[in-house]
Amino acid sequence: MLALLLSTDAAAADTDAARRQWEDVYDREILPIVRELCVECHGGEEPDGEFNLAKFTSGKRVSKRLDRWAKVGKRMRLKEMPPEGSPQLNDQQKSAFHRWLDSRPQQDLCG
């Protein structure tokens, strides 16, 4: 029984560490892209698609809405975002964004 509890605690610690690392990557690499290329349309009083990216000022805030960020990734992969005529991400920015999205921690649906 003790081994099971220790195993569960270790798994939770690993999950927390992975989430913190993912949040840190957002803060360092993704937030500057969002501010530069996304917030102009997805910010302010009436953000496009009713999705205000300006409120995601930290990885911790992003972690609370993993479901929304999965949708962002899908729209980017379908090349719906950014739309034609808007500033586009360069290859390095796209790669960083996709790597970050693909590494997102699993959402705890029980908590």
Secondary structure as GFF3:
##gff-version 3
##sequence-region A 1 111
A	DSSP	alpha_helix	2	25	.	.	.	ID=ss1
A	DSSP	pi_helix	26	30	.	.	.	ID=ss2
A	DSSP	alpha_helix	31	33	.	.	.	ID=ss3
A	DSSP	pi_helix	34	38	.	.	.	ID=ss4
A	DSSP	three_ten_helix	48	50	.	.	.	ID=ss5
A	DSSP	three_ten_helix	53	55	.	.	.	ID=ss6
A	DSSP	alpha_helix	59	63	.	.	.	ID=ss7
A	DSSP	alpha_helix	66	77	.	.	.	ID=ss8
A	DSSP	alpha_helix	91	102	.	.	.	ID=ss9
###
